[in-house]
């Protein structure tokens, strides 16, 4: 049978050693994440001889009082062990990420589960309290008798996040590594949800989160955050790391971001990028942001009109860009002039040997590179498009505007 109680009920309670002598009070409850991310590993006890580290394996009883099965002289001196996560210091009143609820919340208390194992107590973190119950408990602790307070708290609805859905935020890189704090669960969220979370963090916390994300995940999240936050994040990273992330972004998003930075900072990042990605972004930086060319991406799929369906499918399989934005295969002449377009549904329903020119829609709707944002939006609306090719004065395909770019454009005008 297990019992549940709160961390703040345990902090400050008396501690007795194995012969029944009161030796101090509980100052902290500690986890050792390297060994077990949820099991309490030790208590920090404040004694007349200084802070001592009482191993959890030597605790015979806990909650209203703590009874140890060993003497105080057997406990190590506590000297601020960096490998320990202190529940009071590191969680109470701290911001954490609720991965399940996809939001940033503040911790009011920590729920502990107590079990018996070989005549000693085993405590595990069950959840974090982010509601009013924990806040009221801390406010009235010491001002109200224990049992009436517990009856009062039982009438307050619980608002807790299971420990397995919690991502901790640690801004100290060395301590983050030692505690093995990562953001793997956070990285599995949709980029838009991850962006919302990042925007709610302080600058130092954003930097800490981004340092643990892989380049692709960081790029996807960066594309979704507000421009001012984008710039702040990129400025907080060294040029090499920033370049790795920018390389993974859609070229149009990368160009928009670099255009908002100072010329010096933008150039530093470009110099660290791979030649192919750098060339794509530099070409886009030449266009005004409020034109069709300024909104387009060079990440699109194109084949010759003579190519067959099986060629298109092979191209799709080898495409390294964002497949979610690919809805059309464009047909271009050897001179790179736009000659047609084939939608993916037509492609999937056709025989593998069918030439793409036979599946091409006519006429192909396009806009000139210098077209205004208003013209781009009106064209998307008039023809119910998912993508819109951008051409120069000679009809050469220079890029593609996707529906999500137009949605972002319209939202920015609201």
N, C-alpha and C positions, 0 to 999 in steps of 0.2 A: 504494500500500500504506500502511495506517495502523498506528501503534503506540499501545498503550494503556499509561499509567502513572498513578501517583497524585500528587496535589497535594503531599503531604508528602515525596515523593521529590524534588520540584523546589525546595521551600522550603529556603533555606540553601545552595544550590549556588553555586559560583564563577561570576562573570560576566566575560567577556573582551570588550574592544572590538575594533574592526575591525583594529587593528594588533597584536593578540595580547597586549595589556597587561591584566593582571587588575585590574579596577577596583572590585570589590565582590562582594556576594552577593545572591541573590534574597530580598527580604524579603516580598513579596506578589505574587500573581497577580490581575489585575483584569479584570472584565467591564464593558462599558458597555451596560447593558440597553436604553437608548434606541435604540442602533444595531443590536445583535444580542444576544439574550438568552442565547446559548450560546457565542459566539466570544470567546476571550481577546483583549482589546484592548491590554493593556500589562502590563509587569512593574514593580513598585516595587523598585529596586535600592538597597541600602544601600552608600554609598561613603564615602570619607574626606572628601568635600565635602558630605556630607548625602545625604538620600534623593533619588533621581532617577527619572524616569518614562521607562522604555525602551519605545517603541512596539512592539507585536507585529510590525508590518510590517518592523521592523529587526532581527529575530531570525533568524539563519541556522541555528542549531542549539540544541536544548534537551534537557533531561533530566538527565544526570549533570553536565553543565556547560552554560552558556549562552554562545553566541558571537553578538555583535552585529555588524551590518554597518556600524555608524556609530561615531563617537567619543563618549566620555562628554560632551564639551562640547556635543554636539548634543542631549542629552537634557534635557528640561524639569525644573525643580526640582519635586519632589512636595510639595504643600502640603495634603494631605488633601482631595483632590477629592471633593466630595459626590456627584457624578454617577457615581462608580465603585462597583461591588460588589466588595469584596475577598474572595476565596474563603477565605483563612485566617481573617480576622477575622469575616466575616459568615456563614460556614458551619460551620467546624470547631467541634464541641461545642455547636452551636446546634440548637434544635428547629426542625423543618420539618414540613410537612404532606404526607404521602404520599397524594395524591388517589386513586391507583389502589387502594391498600390500605386507604384510608379510616381512617387513623390518624395519630397524631403520633409522630415518631421523632427520634432524635438522630443527628447526622452525625459519623462517625468519620474519614472521609476523602472525597476527591473524585476521581473517575476522569476523566482527561483523554485525549482522542483526538488524536494528532499526525498531521498530513498535510503534504506538501510542496506549495508553491505559489509559482512564479516565484522559485525559489532561496531562499525563506525558509520558516520553520515556521508552520503554522497549527494552533493548539490550540483545541479545543472541549471544553466540559464534556459528558461522556457520561452520567454517573450520579453519584449520591452513595452512598458506602459506609456502611451502617448496621449492619454486622455486626462480627464479631470480627476479620476480616482487617485492617480499617483500624486497629482498636484495637491489635492486636499489632504492626503496622508502626510505629506511632508510639511504642509502648513500647520497642521494640528498636532504633529508629533511633539510630545512633551507638554502640550497644553491641555491634553484630554487623556483620561485613563485609557489603557490599551484596549480592553475588551469593548467598552462603549464605542471607541473609535472604529474598531473592526466591524461592529454592527452597522455603524453609519456608512462606512465604505461599501459594505455589501449591498447597499441600496443605490449606489452610483453605478451606472452602466459601465462595463469594462470596454476599454478601447486599447487593444494590445496588438502588437505585430509579432508573430512567431519568429524566434531567433533565426531560423533558416532563411527568412526573407529579409534579413537585415544586412546591409552593406555599410561597413564602418568607413569613416573618412579620417585619414591620418595624414597631416600635411608634412610631417618630418620624414623625408625619404629613407633615412637610415632606420628609423623605428618601424616604418611601414614594412621594410624588408624583414626585419627581425621578427615582427609579429605575424609575418606572412599574410598581410592584408592585401587582397587583390580585388578586382571588380569583375570577375568572370560572370557572375549572375547579372550584373548591370549591363555588361556587354551584350547579353542575349536579348535585351529589350529592343523594341522598334526604335530606329534612330530619332524619330520625332519625340518619343517619350523620353529618351535619353537626353535630348536637347532641352526639354522642359525642366528636367531635373538639374542639369548643368546650370541653367539660367538662374535657378534658385540658390545656388551655392555662392560662397564668397570667392573672390579671386584666388586666394591661396588654395581653397578646397577644389576649385575647378582644375587648377594646375595639378594638384595631387591625383585627381581622378584621371585626367588625360595622360599622365605619365604611366599609368598602369594599363591603359587600353592599347590594343594593337593598332597599327597604322590605319587599316581599313575601317575598323569600327570608329576610331577617332575622326576619320574623314567624313564618314556618313553622318555622325552627330554634328560635326562642325558645320556641315552644309545646312543643317536645320535651325541652328541658333541665330539669334538676332545679330545683324552686322556689327554692332558695337561690342557685343560679347565675343564674336568671332575674332575681332581685332585684338581684344584684350588677351584672349587665350593664346593666339599666335605670338603676341609680343612677350608672353611669359615663357615661351619655349626657345631653346637655342635654335640657330638657323638650320642645323643639320636635321634635328627632329621635326621642325616645322616643314622643311622640304619633303621629308618622308610622308608626312600627312597630306600636304598639298598635292603631291603626286598621285595620291589615291582618290582625290576629289574629282568630280566631273570637271572637265576643262573650263566650262563657262563659269561654274561656281568658284573655281580656283582663281580665274582671272578677275572676277568681281571682288574677291577677297584681297588680292594683291593690289588692285587698283585703289583700294581704300587705305592701304598702308603708305607710309612715307616712301618716296622713291628709293632711298638708301636701303631701308629694310626690305622692300620688295626685291631689290636687286640682289641682296645677300641671300635670300631664299632661292631665287631663280638660279644663282650660281651653284647652289648645292643640289639642284634637281638633275635628273637624268636628261640627256640631250633631247630625246624624242618628246618627253612630257614638257620640257622647258619650251621647245619650239611651238607646240600647240598653244600653250598659255600665252606666250609672247605675241603670237599672231592675233589672239583674241584681245589682248591689251591695247592693240592699235585702234580698236573700234570704240565709238562712244557708247556708253552703257545704256542710253535711252533709245537706241536703234535696234533693229532686228538683229544685226550682226553682234551687237553688244549683249543680246539675250541668248544667242545660239550656242550650241555645243558642237565641237568637232568630233564627238564620240557617236558616230553613226555607222550603219552598214551599207555598203554600196558594191554593186557588181556590174559587169557589162551586160547589155541587153541579150547577148547570145548565151549567157550563162543559163544553166538549167536549175530546176528545183533542188536537185541533189547538191549542187554547188552552194546554194543558199543555206541549206541545212548544215553543211559542213562549216560554212562561215559563222553561222550562229553558234555552233559547238566550240569554235575557237575564239569567239569574241570575249574579251577580258573586261569590257565595260559593264555598265549596269543594265542587265537584261530587262529589268522592269520598265525601262524607258524605251525599249525597242519594240515598235509595233509595225514597222515598215522596212522593207529592203528597197533601197533606191537604185535606179539604173542610170549609169553614166557612160558616156562615150569615151573613147581613148583620149579625147581632149578635155575630159572631166566635165562635159556639159550634161546637165540634167536631162534624161531622156525618158524617165518613167518611174513608177513606184508600184510595189507589190505589197499588199497587206499580209500579215502573218496568217490570218484565217485562210486566205486564198492559197497561200503557200502550202499549208498543212493538208489541204483537201486535194491538191493536184498530184498528178503522177510525177515520179522522180525525174523522168526524162523530159518533162515539159519545159520549153524555153520560157524564161521569165518575161520576155516581151509580150508573150501571149496572155499573160496574167496581169499586165500592167493596166492601171486605171488611166483613163483619158478624159479630160485633160488633167495634167498634174498641176495642182495648185501650189504656188510658191510666192515668195515676196523678195524684193530686192534688199540687199544688205543695208541700205540706208533708210529703209521703211521705218516709220515711227512706231512707238509702242502701241499707240491707239489703233493704227492700221493692222498690226499683228493681232491684237485682241479681237478686232472686228472680223478678221479673216477666220480665226479659229471658231468664232461664234457662228458666222454665216455658213461655213461648210462642215461644222461639227467634227473638227479635226482632232486627232491625237498627237500628230506631229506636223510640223510645217517646215519644208525645206527653204533655205535661204540661198539666193543666187546673186552673182555679181552682174554687171551690165552686159557681159558676154554670155550669160546663162550658165556659168560654171557653178557647180554645187560647192558652197563654201562651209555650210553647216546646217544644223537642224534645230528648231525650237520645239520643245516638248510641252505637253499640256501642263505639267507641274510648274514649268517656268511661267506660263501665263497666269496660273492660279496665284503664284507668288507675286507676280506683277500687280494683279488686281487687288490682292490683299494689302500690298504696300500703299495703294492709292486710297484705301478706306480711311 
